[in-house]
């Protein structure tokens, strides 16, 4: 009987608190050991009243786009049982966000298969003829403007619904360093440029000790940033948790 695919592999998971349960379970099912160390802290928006106004007036929109699973969790956490208007279609730039929406009971989600980013979403037929449509984009504070700019250029009226702010956690790095000394990490899962930047800042002088650890990221832009920061083995793994697991298993079995 062959050993599990991730047997004796310790995987560093850097997602925000509360967002690592599923990937951690998949890692354990594959024989690995997840080590959860959030490198992003999710905080409420500066002005939640603006978000509440949009949620109250949801039926006025034709389409809602959720750019991340965090946006899904934060927005639906404030809907408070009011339900989603059936007239408002929902879209997402990737299967991670789409999966989070399905977990909220949403069906018929417009989302690309394979590549997960704004470009892939904008290329779908459903987002071409949007002239005269009202579209709301649920996202965190800041971020790329491509979605809004492109949809506006196609004639849509676009608004942002800021659901959350991202911050660097004020966390003790000692347990992570001790784990790496005890059993070096076999892989690191990073899901955003911010998680990369925060991990480096939190590690400080210890960053060099992590440069040879294989890193799995969801997009080529994050991969490029990781290589620029000296990480030597960066793998792009699309399609959410399932894609990340497939990429890790393939990597370690090759």
C-alpha positions as CSV (number, residue, x, y, z in Angstrom):
1,X,0.0,0.0,0.0
2,X,1.5,3.3,-1.1
3,X,2.0,6.2,1.4
4,X,-0.5,9.1,1.3
5,X,0.5,11.8,-1.2
6,X,1.6,14.4,1.4
7,X,2.9,12.0,4.0
8,X,5.4,13.6,6.3
9,X,4.9,17.0,4.6
10,X,4.3,20.1,6.8
11,X,2.4,22.7,4.9
12,X,2.4,26.4,6.0
13,X,-1.1,27.9,5.4
14,X,-1.1,31.7,5.6
15,X,-4.8,32.5,5.0
16,X,-6.8,34.8,7.3
17,X,-8.2,33.3,10.5
18,X,-11.3,31.2,9.8
19,X,-10.5,30.6,6.1
20,X,-8.1,27.6,6.4
21,X,-10.4,24.9,7.6
22,X,-11.2,23.4,4.2
23,X,-7.6,23.3,2.8
24,X,-6.3,22.1,6.1
25,X,-8.8,19.2,6.0
26,X,-7.7,18.3,2.5
27,X,-4.0,18.4,3.5
28,X,-4.7,16.1,6.5
29,X,-6.7,13.7,4.2
30,X,-3.7,13.5,2.0
31,X,-1.4,12.6,4.9
32,X,0.1,16.1,5.5
33,X,0.3,18.3,8.5
34,X,-1.2,21.8,8.0
35,X,0.4,24.6,10.1
36,X,-2.0,27.6,10.1
37,X,-0.4,31.0,10.5
38,X,-2.6,33.8,9.2
39,X,-0.6,36.5,7.4
40,X,-3.6,38.7,6.8
41,X,-6.1,40.0,9.3
42,X,-9.6,40.9,8.1
43,X,-11.1,44.0,9.7
44,X,-14.5,45.7,9.2
45,X,-14.6,48.5,6.6
46,X,-14.1,52.1,7.8
47,X,-17.7,53.0,7.0
48,X,-19.9,49.9,7.2
49,X,-23.0,52.1,6.7
50,X,-22.1,52.4,3.0
51,X,-22.0,48.6,2.7
52,X,-25.3,48.3,4.5
53,X,-26.9,50.9,2.2
54,X,-25.9,48.8,-0.9
55,X,-27.1,45.6,0.8
56,X,-30.5,47.3,1.5
57,X,-30.8,48.4,-2.1
58,X,-29.6,45.1,-3.7
59,X,-32.6,44.7,-5.9
60,X,-31.7,47.9,-7.7
61,X,-28.7,46.2,-9.3
62,X,-28.6,43.9,-12.3
63,X,-25.3,42.1,-11.4
64,X,-23.1,41.6,-8.3
65,X,-19.5,40.6,-8.5
66,X,-17.7,39.1,-5.5
67,X,-14.0,39.3,-6.0
68,X,-12.9,36.9,-3.2
69,X,-14.2,34.4,-0.7
70,X,-13.6,37.0,2.0
71,X,-15.9,39.4,0.2
72,X,-18.6,36.7,0.2
73,X,-18.2,36.0,3.9
74,X,-18.2,39.6,4.9
75,X,-21.2,40.7,2.7
76,X,-23.4,37.7,3.5
77,X,-22.6,38.1,7.2
78,X,-24.3,41.5,7.1
79,X,-27.3,40.4,4.9
80,X,-28.7,38.9,8.1
81,X,-31.4,36.6,6.7
82,X,-32.8,39.1,4.3
83,X,-32.0,36.7,1.4
84,X,-30.6,37.5,-2.0
85,X,-32.9,39.1,-4.7
86,X,-33.5,36.5,-7.4
87,X,-33.4,39.3,-10.1
88,X,-29.7,40.0,-9.3
89,X,-27.2,37.8,-11.0
90,X,-24.0,37.0,-9.3
91,X,-20.5,36.6,-10.8
92,X,-17.0,35.8,-9.5
93,X,-13.6,35.8,-11.0
94,X,-12.6,32.3,-9.9
95,X,-13.8,29.0,-8.4
96,X,-12.7,29.9,-4.9
97,X,-15.2,32.8,-4.7
98,X,-17.8,30.7,-6.6
99,X,-17.5,27.9,-4.1
100,X,-18.0,30.4,-1.2
101,X,-21.1,31.6,-3.0
102,X,-22.5,28.1,-3.5
103,X,-21.9,27.5,0.3
104,X,-24.3,30.5,0.9
105,X,-26.9,28.7,-1.2
106,X,-26.3,30.7,-4.4
107,X,-26.8,29.0,-7.8
108,X,-26.3,30.0,-11.4
109,X,-23.0,31.8,-10.7
110,X,-21.2,33.4,-13.6
111,X,-17.5,32.4,-13.2
112,X,-14.6,31.3,-15.5
113,X,-13.3,27.8,-15.5
114,X,-9.5,27.3,-15.3
115,X,-7.9,30.7,-15.1
116,X,-9.1,32.8,-12.1
117,X,-8.8,36.5,-12.5
118,X,-10.6,39.7,-13.6
119,X,-9.4,39.2,-17.2
120,X,-11.0,35.8,-17.4
121,X,-14.3,37.0,-15.9
122,X,-14.4,40.0,-18.3
123,X,-13.9,37.6,-21.3
124,X,-17.1,35.7,-20.5
125,X,-20.1,36.3,-22.8
126,X,-22.3,37.3,-19.9
127,X,-20.2,40.4,-19.2
128,X,-20.1,41.7,-22.8
129,X,-23.4,43.4,-23.3
130,X,-23.7,45.4,-20.1
131,X,-24.6,48.8,-21.4
132,X,-27.2,50.4,-19.1
133,X,-26.8,47.8,-16.4
134,X,-26.1,48.6,-12.8
135,X,-23.3,46.5,-11.3
136,X,-21.9,46.3,-7.8
137,X,-18.5,44.9,-7.0
138,X,-18.0,43.5,-3.5
139,X,-14.4,43.7,-2.5
140,X,-11.9,44.7,0.2
141,X,-10.5,48.2,0.5
142,X,-8.2,49.0,-2.4
143,X,-7.3,46.5,-5.1
144,X,-7.3,46.4,-8.9
145,X,-9.5,48.8,-10.9
146,X,-9.7,46.7,-14.0
147,X,-13.1,45.2,-13.5
148,X,-14.8,48.5,-12.8
149,X,-13.0,50.4,-15.5
150,X,-13.7,47.8,-18.2
151,X,-17.4,47.4,-17.3
152,X,-17.8,51.2,-17.2
153,X,-16.2,51.4,-20.7
154,X,-18.8,48.9,-21.9
155,X,-21.6,51.2,-20.7
156,X,-22.4,49.9,-17.2
157,X,-22.9,51.9,-14.1
158,X,-20.5,50.4,-11.5
159,X,-20.4,50.9,-7.7
160,X,-18.1,49.4,-5.1
161,X,-19.3,47.8,-1.9
162,X,-16.2,47.7,0.4
163,X,-16.8,44.8,2.7
164,X,-13.5,44.6,4.7
165,X,-10.0,46.0,5.2
166,X,-6.8,43.9,5.2
167,X,-4.1,44.4,7.8
168,X,-0.9,42.7,8.9
169,X,-1.6,40.6,12.1
170,X,0.3,41.5,15.2
171,X,1.3,37.9,15.8
172,X,4.2,36.2,17.5
173,X,6.4,34.6,14.8
174,X,8.1,32.3,17.3
175,X,5.8,29.2,16.9
176,X,6.3,29.3,13.2
177,X,10.1,29.5,13.5
178,X,10.1,26.7,16.0
179,X,8.1,24.5,13.7
180,X,10.4,25.2,10.8
181,X,13.4,24.2,13.0
182,X,11.6,21.1,14.3
183,X,10.2,20.0,10.9
184,X,11.0,22.3,8.0
185,X,8.0,23.3,5.9
186,X,7.6,21.3,2.7
187,X,5.4,24.0,1.1
188,X,3.8,27.4,1.7
189,X,0.4,28.4,0.5
190,X,0.1,32.1,-0.3
191,X,-3.1,33.5,-1.7
192,X,-2.3,37.1,-2.3
193,X,0.4,39.6,-2.8
194,X,-0.4,41.0,0.6
195,X,0.1,37.7,2.4
196,X,3.5,37.4,0.7
197,X,4.5,40.9,1.7
198,X,3.2,40.4,5.3
199,X,5.0,37.0,5.7
200,X,8.3,38.6,4.7
201,X,7.8,41.5,7.0
202,X,6.8,39.2,9.9
203,X,9.8,36.9,9.3
204,X,12.3,39.8,9.1
205,X,15.8,38.4,9.2
206,X,14.5,34.9,9.1
207,X,13.2,35.3,5.6
208,X,16.3,33.8,4.0
209,X,15.6,30.5,5.7
210,X,12.4,30.2,3.8
211,X,13.5,31.1,0.3
212,X,14.0,27.5,-0.8
213,X,10.6,26.3,0.4
214,X,8.2,25.6,-2.5
215,X,5.4,28.2,-2.6
216,X,2.0,27.6,-4.2
217,X,0.1,30.7,-5.3
218,X,-3.2,31.2,-7.3
219,X,-2.0,33.6,-10.0
220,X,1.0,34.5,-12.2
221,X,1.1,38.0,-10.8
222,X,1.7,36.7,-7.3
223,X,4.2,34.2,-8.6
224,X,6.2,37.0,-10.2
225,X,6.2,39.0,-7.0
226,X,7.3,36.0,-5.0
227,X,10.2,35.4,-7.4
228,X,11.2,39.1,-7.1
229,X,11.4,38.6,-3.3
230,X,13.8,35.8,-3.7
231,X,11.6,32.7,-3.4
232,X,13.3,30.0,-5.6
233,X,10.5,27.5,-6.2
234,X,7.1,29.1,-7.0
235,X,4.2,27.1,-8.4
236,X,0.9,28.6,-9.8
237,X,-2.1,26.6,-8.7
238,X,-5.5,27.8,-10.0
239,X,-9.0,26.6,-9.3
240,X,-9.2,27.1,-5.5
241,X,-8.4,24.5,-2.9
242,X,-8.8,21.6,-5.3
243,X,-6.3,23.1,-7.7
244,X,-3.9,23.8,-4.9
245,X,-4.0,20.2,-3.7
246,X,-3.6,18.8,-7.2
247,X,-0.6,21.0,-7.8
248,X,1.0,20.1,-4.5
249,X,0.4,16.4,-5.0
250,X,1.8,16.5,-8.5
251,X,4.8,18.5,-7.4
252,X,5.7,16.1,-4.6
253,X,5.1,12.9,-6.7
254,X,7.2,14.1,-9.6
